[in-house]
Amino acid sequence: IHEAIIKAWESWFQNLKEELTQAASHISFTADVWSDHNRQLYLCITAHWIAKDTTTGSLLLKVALLAFHRL
């Protein structure tokens, strides 16, 4: 199971890299830090970009979670 999860993640990440290289405009990155009720800190990093739908030609707002860590 561990190997299947790693392979699925690698495939997803490769697809994400290809999609980011074809972004219609700039790529924006955001970071957020917060704490839970036990004061444990968390960090989340996301990417946002505009992509063009290949079938309709319409523009799409795309968002991807790049990292999520307990600090």
Buried (B, 14 or more C-beta within 10 A) or exposed (E): EEEEEEEEEEEEEEEBEEBBEEBEEEEEEEEEEEEEEEEEEEEBBBBBBBBEEEEEEEEEEBEBEBEEEEE
